[in-house]
Amino acid sequence: MKTPTCADCKTKMEPGFIPNTRGDTEVQHCWYPGPPKSKKWFGRPTGSLKLDVLSGMPIMVFRCQDCHQLKLFASPVAGFDEAGKFLWETPAEP
């Protein structure tokens, strides 16, 4: 697996992530297939989203160190191991 290359600068991109803050907890953003569906309570939308947590894929972000462009990938293998170390598999280049 290789680190992505910036389409504009042709340089290797730096891996990272964008945290999603929920209260006093930070979690990694995820991608979910399909359109968003609203949760309902007594038939009325609650403003929250209905999510199938097993279908979400962590979003990997890479940043060009020259032009600062971000490139995002939804990867089913990104996440944390038992020791709390962040793991990801960079996308294969075509």
Secondary structure, 3 states (H helix, E strand, C coil): CCCCECCCCCCEEEEECCEEEECCEEEECEECCCCCEEEEECCEEEEEEECCHHHCEEEEEEEECCCCCEEEEECCCCEECCCCCEECCCCCCC
